[in-house]
Amino acid sequence: MTDPQTPPQHRGYLLVITLVVAALSLVVGLAGVTLSAIALGRSDEAADLAKQANDKPVAAAPTTEATGEPPTPEPTDPASAAPGPEQPSGAATTPADISPTADYTVSYQGEHLRVRSVGCGPDYMAVGLDEPRVAGAGRYSTEFGVLGCHAPGEIVTDLPMATVSGPSATPFDCLETIRTDPGRSPVAPTRGMTLCLVTDQKKAIANGVTQKIVFVTVDSISVDRETVVLNLTLKAWDMPQ
């Protein structure tokens, strides 16, 4: 049995259809290649962007320094915060500094002074002790002064002082009594009283003289026309250096 032959016109249609399908397949293939290339390019671009992002240093997050509390000041030693009351400037030497058998050199002795007060006012008659003498009227600070207008008057001083047993006491007795039983100015004088005083060390150095222990004995007390008159005997020793 013999196949019937395909007509020529029908074969032409088949050829055209085959070419169209082949062309469409080619177009679809090219489109796929193009889309793949585009996708690959975008993938590479994304990778580059990611790499750049990874390589770029990350900025440090801003930090705020914690503000600490101001340092607490250390407690101030009360002894150094404010100076204490000024002490008498006379005796820088104490019995603890000087032996009872220390050699005290007599500076002067048997010096007699007649000291007459200024009167009833606040002024006093000053007495110098480095060189025993009546120094004149004063008011504010003094080594030794006499004031008043009625017996027995008053003795005033800004030096360390004490009352000792008498002119026969020793310089060490004076220092020990000032330490244990100091006197206080003003003093109401009595006949036969012996006061011992220690002169100002700084003033003595400034004046180029020695610091002294001075005994002042009250020999008599009288009143003359509203002035008090004291007759005194003075003796002094140089303070051991």
C-alpha positions in Angstrom: 0.0 0.0 0.0 1.5 3.3 -1.1 1.3 6.5 1.2 -0.4 9.2 -0.6 2.0 12.1 -1.4 1.7 15.4 0.5 0.6 18.2 -1.7 3.2 20.9 -2.3 1.0 23.6 -0.8 0.6 21.8 2.4 4.4 21.3 2.7 4.8 25.1 2.4 2.5 25.7 5.3 4.5 23.3 7.5 7.8 25.0 6.6 6.5 28.4 7.5 5.1 27.1 10.8 8.4 25.4 11.6 10.3 28.6 10.9 8.0 30.7 13.1 8.3 28.2 16.0 12.1 28.3 15.6 12.1 32.0 15.5 9.9 32.2 18.6 12.1 29.7 20.4 15.2 31.8 19.5 13.5 35.0 20.8 12.5 33.3 24.0 16.0 32.0 24.4 17.5 35.4 23.8 15.1 36.9 26.3 16.1 34.4 28.9 19.8 35.1 28.3 19.1 38.8 28.5 17.1 38.5 31.8 19.8 36.2 33.2 22.5 38.9 32.3 20.4 41.6 33.9 19.9 39.5 37.0 23.6 38.7 37.2 24.5 42.4 36.8 22.1 43.4 39.6 23.5 40.6 41.7 27.0 41.9 41.2 25.9 45.4 41.9 24.3 44.3 45.1 27.4 42.4 46.1 29.5 45.5 45.4 27.2 47.7 47.5 27.3 45.1 50.3 31.1 45.0 50.2 31.3 48.8 50.3 29.0 48.8 53.2 31.1 46.3 55.0 34.3 48.1 54.2 33.0 51.5 55.4 34.0 52.1 59.0 31.1 52.2 61.4 30.8 55.5 63.2 31.1 55.1 66.9 27.9 55.8 68.8 28.1 59.2 70.5 28.9 58.8 74.2 28.1 61.1 77.0 30.8 61.4 79.7 29.3 60.8 83.0 29.6 63.9 85.1 30.9 62.8 88.4 30.1 64.6 91.7 32.7 67.3 92.6 35.3 65.9 94.9 34.5 66.1 98.5 37.0 68.4 100.2 39.0 66.9 102.9 38.1 68.0 106.4 40.1 70.9 107.6 42.1 70.6 110.6 40.3 72.9 113.1 43.7 73.8 114.5 44.9 75.2 111.2 41.5 76.7 110.0 41.8 79.7 112.2 44.5 81.0 114.5 43.9 80.6 118.2 43.9 83.5 120.6 47.2 85.2 120.8 49.2 84.2 123.8 51.4 86.5 125.9 54.6 87.1 124.0 56.9 87.2 127.1 58.4 83.9 128.2 59.5 81.6 125.4 61.5 79.6 127.9 59.9 77.4 130.5 61.2 75.5 133.5 61.2 72.4 131.4 63.7 74.1 129.1 66.0 75.3 131.8 67.7 73.3 134.5 67.1 74.4 138.1 70.9 74.7 138.4 71.3 76.8 135.2 73.7 79.7 135.5 71.6 82.9 135.6 73.7 86.0 135.2 72.6 89.1 137.2 71.8 91.9 134.8 71.2 94.5 137.5 70.1 94.6 141.1 69.3 97.0 143.9 67.6 99.5 141.5 65.3 101.8 143.4 62.4 103.6 141.5 59.8 106.0 142.8 56.8 105.6 140.6 54.0 108.2 140.8 50.7 107.4 139.0 49.2 109.9 136.5 46.0 110.3 138.5 42.4 109.1 138.4 42.3 108.8 134.6 43.0 105.7 132.5 46.6 106.6 131.9 49.4 104.8 133.9 53.0 105.6 134.7 55.1 103.2 132.7 58.3 101.5 134.0 61.0 100.1 131.7 62.5 96.8 132.8 65.3 96.2 130.3 66.9 99.3 131.7 65.1 100.1 134.9 63.6 103.6 134.7 60.4 105.5 134.9 59.4 105.8 131.3 56.4 108.2 131.3 52.7 108.1 130.9 51.0 105.4 128.8 47.7 103.8 128.2 47.5 100.7 126.0 50.3 98.2 126.5 53.1 98.1 128.9 55.8 96.0 130.5 54.9 97.5 133.9 52.8 100.4 134.9 51.2 102.1 138.0 47.8 103.7 137.9 45.1 105.0 140.2 44.5 107.9 142.5 43.5 106.0 145.7 45.6 103.6 147.7 46.8 101.1 146.9 46.4 101.8 143.2 47.0 99.1 140.6 50.0 97.5 138.8 49.3 96.7 135.2 51.5 94.5 132.9 51.1 92.6 129.6 54.0 90.2 130.5 53.9 86.7 132.1 54.1 87.2 135.8 53.5 85.7 139.2 53.9 86.5 142.9 56.9 84.8 144.5 57.9 84.5 148.2 60.2 87.5 148.2 63.4 89.0 146.7 65.3 85.9 147.8 63.4 83.6 145.5 65.3 82.2 142.5 64.7 82.8 138.8 63.7 79.1 138.5 61.2 79.7 141.3 59.8 82.5 139.2 59.4 80.3 136.1 57.9 77.5 138.0 55.3 79.8 139.7 54.4 81.3 136.4 53.8 77.8 135.1 51.8 76.6 138.1 50.2 79.7 139.6 50.4 82.7 137.1 49.2 86.1 138.2 46.7 88.3 136.4 46.9 92.0 135.6 45.9 94.3 137.1 47.4 93.6 140.6 46.6 95.4 143.8 50.0 96.0 145.3 50.8 95.4 149.0 53.8 96.4 150.9 56.5 93.7 150.8 55.0 92.0 147.7 57.5 90.7 145.1 56.3 90.2 141.6 58.4 88.3 139.1 58.1 89.0 135.3 59.6 87.6 132.1 60.3 90.2 129.5 59.3 89.9 125.8 61.8 87.8 123.9 60.9 89.2 120.4 61.1 92.8 121.7 64.4 92.1 123.4 65.9 90.7 120.2 64.6 93.6 118.2 66.2 96.0 120.7 69.5 94.1 120.8 69.2 93.3 124.5 68.7 90.0 126.4 65.5 88.6 127.6 65.2 88.9 131.4 63.6 87.6 134.5 62.8 90.7 136.7 61.8 90.8 140.4 59.9 93.9 141.5 59.5 94.4 145.3 57.1 96.9 146.6 58.8 98.7 149.5 56.1 101.3 150.3 52.8 102.7 149.1 51.5 106.2 149.6 49.0 108.7 148.1 50.0 112.3 147.3 47.4 114.7 145.9 45.3 112.0 144.1 48.3 110.1 142.9 49.6 106.8 144.1 53.3 106.6 144.8 55.1 103.2 144.9 58.7 102.9 146.0 60.1 99.8 144.2 63.3 97.8 144.2 64.2 95.9 141.0 66.6 93.0 140.3 67.0 91.2 137.0 68.7 88.2 135.5 69.6 87.5 131.9 67.7 84.5 130.6 70.1 81.6 129.7 70.5 81.4 126.0 
